[in-house]
């Protein structure tokens, strides 16, 4: 596990949440969620982009085992990872957007740089 935040969920629920949010982030390039969820998604997304930069079959299979959509994994390896070939990290950015109207949770946008 990457972070130490439990996010009010059991281990299985937390793992499923992170898998889906990483997949959605890499599919759309941007994701709006709570600040603490964004901070948990960030290292996992960067790890997936690093796998995409490796580009070998083992890395592709590891990404397929984690992410939930095969099309997104293909996009990661063919489009997203080559853009970051000369960059050594820092592929994502988390920006706070203010409190949510319903419950005043701190919201943030996580996006690919």
DRENPA-3360 file (N, C-alpha, C; in nm, 2 decimals, always signed):
BEGIN
1 = XXXXXXXX = +0.08/-0.12/+0.00/+0.00/+0.00/+0.00/+0.09/+0.12/+0.00 ~ +0.05/+0.22/-0.07/+0.13/+0.34/-0.09/+0.12/+0.44/+0.03 ~ +0.00/+0.47/+0.07/-0.01/+0.57/+0.17/-0.06/+0.51/+0.30 ~ -0.08/+0.59/+0.40/-0.12/+0.55/+0.53/-0.26/+0.59/+0.56 ~ -0.33/+0.66/+0.47/-0.46/+0.70/+0.50/-0.56/+0.59/+0.47 ~ -0.66/+0.57/+0.56/-0.75/+0.46/+0.54/-0.88/+0.51/+0.46 ~ -0.90/+0.64/+0.46/-1.01/+0.69/+0.38/-1.15/+0.64/+0.42 ~ -1.16/+0.59/+0.54/-1.29/+0.54/+0.60/-1.34/+0.42/+0.53;
9 = XXXXXXXX = -1.25/+0.34/+0.48/-1.28/+0.22/+0.40/-1.20/+0.10/+0.45 ~ -1.25/-0.02/+0.42/-1.18/-0.14/+0.45/-1.07/-0.16/+0.34 ~ -0.97/-0.25/+0.36/-0.86/-0.27/+0.27/-0.91/-0.29/+0.13 ~ -1.01/-0.38/+0.11/-1.05/-0.42/-0.02/-1.12/-0.30/-0.09 ~ -1.20/-0.23/-0.01/-1.27/-0.12/-0.07/-1.18/-0.01/-0.11 ~ -1.07/+0.02/-0.03/-0.97/+0.12/-0.06/-0.89/+0.08/-0.18 ~ -0.86/-0.05/-0.19/-0.78/-0.09/-0.31/-0.86/-0.08/-0.44 ~ -0.99/-0.11/-0.43/-1.08/-0.10/-0.55/-1.10/+0.05/-0.58;
17 = XXXXXXXX = -1.11/+0.14/-0.49/-1.13/+0.28/-0.51/-1.00/+0.34/-0.58 ~ -0.88/+0.30/-0.53/-0.76/+0.35/-0.59/-0.74/+0.30/-0.74 ~ -0.78/+0.17/-0.76/-0.77/+0.11/-0.89/-0.86/+0.19/-0.99 ~ -0.98/+0.22/-0.95/-1.07/+0.28/-1.04/-1.03/+0.43/-1.06 ~ -0.99/+0.50/-0.96/-0.95/+0.64/-0.97/-0.83/+0.65/-1.06 ~ -0.73/+0.56/-1.04/-0.61/+0.57/-1.13/-0.65/+0.55/-1.27 ~ -0.74/+0.45/-1.30/-0.78/+0.42/-1.43/-0.86/+0.54/-1.49 ~ -0.94/+0.60/-1.41/-1.02/+0.72/-1.46/-0.93/+0.84/-1.49;
25 = XXXXXXXX = -0.83/+0.86/-1.40/-0.73/+0.97/-1.42/-0.65/+0.95/-1.55 ~ -0.60/+0.83/-1.58/-0.52/+0.81/-1.70/-0.61/+0.81/-1.82 ~ -0.74/+0.77/-1.81/-0.83/+0.77/-1.92/-0.87/+0.92/-1.96 ~ -0.89/+1.00/-1.87/-0.94/+1.14/-1.90/-0.84/+1.24/-1.88 ~ -0.73/+1.22/-1.81/-0.62/+1.32/-1.79/-0.64/+1.41/-1.68 ~ -0.77/+1.40/-1.62/-0.80/+1.49/-1.51/-0.91/+1.42/-1.42 ~ -0.91/+1.45/-1.29/-1.00/+1.38/-1.20/-1.03/+1.48/-1.09 ~ -1.16/+1.50/-1.06/-1.19/+1.58/-0.94/-1.24/+1.49/-0.83;
33 = XXXXXXXX = -1.18/+1.50/-0.71/-1.21/+1.42/-0.60/-1.17/+1.49/-0.47 ~ -1.19/+1.43/-0.36/-1.14/+1.49/-0.24/-0.99/+1.50/-0.23 ~ -0.94/+1.60/-0.15/-0.80/+1.62/-0.15/-0.72/+1.50/-0.10 ~ -0.77/+1.43/+0.00/-0.69/+1.32/+0.06/-0.70/+1.20/-0.04 ~ -0.81/+1.18/-0.11/-0.81/+1.07/-0.21/-0.71/+1.11/-0.32 ~ -0.70/+1.23/-0.36/-0.61/+1.27/-0.47/-0.47/+1.25/-0.42 ~ -0.44/+1.28/-0.30/-0.30/+1.25/-0.25/-0.27/+1.11/-0.24 ~ -0.37/+1.02/-0.23/-0.34/+0.88/-0.23/-0.33/+0.82/-0.37;
41 = XXXXXXXX = -0.40/+0.88/-0.46/-0.40/+0.84/-0.60/-0.27/+0.88/-0.67 ~ -0.21/+0.99/-0.63/-0.10/+1.04/-0.70/+0.02/+0.94/-0.71 ~ +0.07/+0.88/-0.60/+0.18/+0.79/-0.62/+0.15/+0.67/-0.70 ~ +0.03/+0.62/-0.69/-0.01/+0.50/-0.77/-0.01/+0.54/-0.92 ~ -0.06/+0.65/-0.95/-0.07/+0.70/-1.09/+0.07/+0.72/-1.15 ~ +0.16/+0.77/-1.07/+0.30/+0.79/-1.11/+0.37/+0.66/-1.13 ~ +0.34/+0.56/-1.05/+0.39/+0.43/-1.07/+0.35/+0.36/-1.20 ~ +0.22/+0.38/-1.23/+0.17/+0.33/-1.36/+0.23/+0.39/-1.48;
49 = XXXXXXXX = +0.26/+0.53/-1.47/+0.33/+0.59/-1.58/+0.47/+0.55/-1.59 ~ +0.53/+0.52/-1.48/+0.67/+0.46/-1.48/+0.67/+0.33/-1.55 ~ +0.57/+0.25/-1.52/+0.56/+0.12/-1.59/+0.54/+0.13/-1.74 ~ +0.46/+0.23/-1.77/+0.44/+0.26/-1.92/+0.57/+0.31/-1.98 ~ +0.66/+0.38/-1.91/+0.78/+0.42/-1.97/+0.88/+0.30/-1.99 ~ +0.87/+0.20/-1.91/+0.95/+0.08/-1.93/+0.91/+0.01/-2.07 ~ +0.78/+0.00/-2.09/+0.74/-0.05/-2.22/+0.75/-0.19/-2.25 ~ +0.80/-0.28/-2.16/+0.81/-0.42/-2.19/+0.69/-0.50/-2.16;
57 = XXXXXXXX = +0.69/-0.62/-2.19/+0.57/-0.71/-2.17/+0.54/-0.73/-2.02 ~ +0.64/-0.74/-1.94/+0.62/-0.76/-1.79/+0.55/-0.64/-1.73 ~ +0.60/-0.52/-1.77/+0.54/-0.39/-1.72/+0.39/-0.38/-1.77 ~ +0.37/-0.42/-1.90/+0.23/-0.42/-1.95/+0.14/-0.51/-1.87 ~ +0.19/-0.63/-1.84/+0.11/-0.72/-1.76/+0.08/-0.67/-1.62 ~ +0.18/-0.61/-1.56/+0.16/-0.55/-1.42/+0.06/-0.44/-1.42 ~ +0.06/-0.36/-1.53/-0.04/-0.25/-1.54/-0.18/-0.31/-1.57 ~ -0.18/-0.41/-1.65/-0.31/-0.48/-1.67/-0.37/-0.54/-1.55;
65 = XXXXXXXX = -0.28/-0.59/-1.46/-0.33/-0.65/-1.34/-0.38/-0.55/-1.24 ~ -0.34/-0.43/-1.25/-0.39/-0.32/-1.16/-0.50/-0.24/-1.21 ~ -0.49/-0.20/-1.33/-0.59/-0.11/-1.39/-0.71/-0.19/-1.43 ~ -0.83/-0.12/-1.45/-0.95/-0.19/-1.47/-1.00/-0.20/-1.62 ~ -0.93/-0.12/-1.71/-0.97/-0.11/-1.85/-0.85/-0.14/-1.94 ~ -0.87/-0.23/-2.03/-0.76/-0.26/-2.12/-0.73/-0.15/-2.21 ~ -0.83/-0.08/-2.26/-0.81/+0.03/-2.35/-0.73/+0.14/-2.28 ~ -0.75/+0.16/-2.16/-0.67/+0.27/-2.08/-0.52/+0.23/-2.07;
73 = XXXXXXXX = -0.50/+0.10/-2.05/-0.36/+0.05/-2.04/-0.29/+0.07/-2.17 ~ -0.36/+0.04/-2.28/-0.31/+0.05/-2.41/-0.27/+0.20/-2.44 ~ -0.37/+0.29/-2.40/-0.34/+0.44/-2.41/-0.22/+0.48/-2.33 ~ -0.21/+0.42/-2.21/-0.10/+0.46/-2.12/+0.04/+0.42/-2.19 ~ +0.04/+0.31/-2.25/+0.17/+0.26/-2.31/+0.20/+0.33/-2.44 ~ +0.09/+0.36/-2.52/+0.12/+0.42/-2.65/+0.11/+0.57/-2.66 ~ +0.04/+0.64/-2.57/+0.02/+0.78/-2.58/+0.08/+0.86/-2.46 ~ +0.04/+0.81/-2.34/+0.08/+0.89/-2.22/+0.23/+0.88/-2.19;
81 = XXXXXXXX = +0.28/+0.76/-2.17/+0.42/+0.73/-2.13/+0.52/+0.79/-2.22 ~ +0.50/+0.79/-2.36/+0.60/+0.85/-2.44/+0.62/+1.00/-2.42 ~ +0.51/+1.07/-2.38/+0.52/+1.21/-2.35/+0.61/+1.24/-2.24 ~ +0.63/+1.15/-2.14/+0.71/+1.17/-2.03/+0.84/+1.10/-2.04 ~ +0.89/+1.07/-2.15/+1.01/+0.99/-2.17/+1.13/+1.06/-2.11 ~ +1.14/+1.19/-2.12/+1.25/+1.27/-2.08/+1.23/+1.33/-1.94 ~ +1.13/+1.29/-1.87/+1.10/+1.34/-1.73/+1.12/+1.23/-1.63 ~ +1.18/+1.26/-1.52/+1.21/+1.17/-1.41/+1.11/+1.16/-1.30;
89 = XXXXXXXX = +1.00/+1.20/-1.32/+0.90/+1.20/-1.21/+0.81/+1.32/-1.21 ~ +0.72/+1.33/-1.12/+0.63/+1.45/-1.11/+0.54/+1.46/-1.23 ~ +0.47/+1.35/-1.26/+0.38/+1.34/-1.38/+0.24/+1.39/-1.35 ~ +0.21/+1.41/-1.22/+0.08/+1.45/-1.18/+0.08/+1.58/-1.09 ~ -0.03/+1.65/-1.09/-0.03/+1.77/-1.01/-0.17/+1.77/-0.93 ~ -0.16/+1.80/-0.80/-0.29/+1.81/-0.72/-0.31/+1.96/-0.69 ~ -0.43/+2.01/-0.72/-0.46/+2.15/-0.70/-0.59/+2.15/-0.62 ~ -0.59/+2.22/-0.50/-0.71/+2.23/-0.42/-0.81/+2.33/-0.49;
97 = XXXXXXXX = -0.94/+2.29/-0.48/-1.04/+2.37/-0.54/-1.14/+2.43/-0.44 ~ -1.13/+2.40/-0.31/-1.22/+2.46/-0.21/-1.31/+2.35/-0.16 ~ -1.40/+2.39/-0.06/-1.48/+2.29/+0.00/-1.60/+2.25/-0.09 ~ -1.65/+2.13/-0.07/-1.77/+2.08/-0.14/-1.89/+2.14/-0.07 ~ -1.99/+2.17/-0.15/-2.11/+2.23/-0.09/-2.19/+2.15/+0.01 ~ -2.20/+2.02/-0.02/-2.28/+1.94/+0.07/-2.23/+1.91/+0.20 ~ -2.10/+1.87/+0.21/-2.04/+1.83/+0.34/-1.91/+1.91/+0.37 ~ -1.88/+2.01/+0.30/-1.76/+2.09/+0.32/-1.63/+2.01/+0.32;
105 = XXXXXXXX = -1.63/+1.90/+0.24/-1.50/+1.82/+0.22/-1.41/+1.90/+0.13 ~ -1.28/+1.90/+0.16/-1.18/+1.97/+0.08/-1.17/+1.90/-0.05 ~ -1.20/+1.97/-0.16/-1.19/+1.91/-0.29/-1.06/+1.95/-0.36 ~ -1.03/+1.87/-0.46/-0.90/+1.89/-0.53/-0.92/+1.83/-0.67 ~ -0.84/+1.88/-0.76/-0.83/+1.83/-0.90/-0.69/+1.77/-0.91 ~ -0.68/+1.64/-0.96/-0.55/+1.58/-0.99/-0.55/+1.57/-1.14 ~ -0.44/+1.61/-1.20/-0.43/+1.61/-1.34/-0.29/+1.57/-1.39 ~ -0.28/+1.53/-1.51/-0.15/+1.49/-1.56/-0.08/+1.62/-1.61;
113 = X = +0.05/+1.64/-1.58/+0.12/+1.76/-1.61/+0.16/+1.76/-1.76;
% end
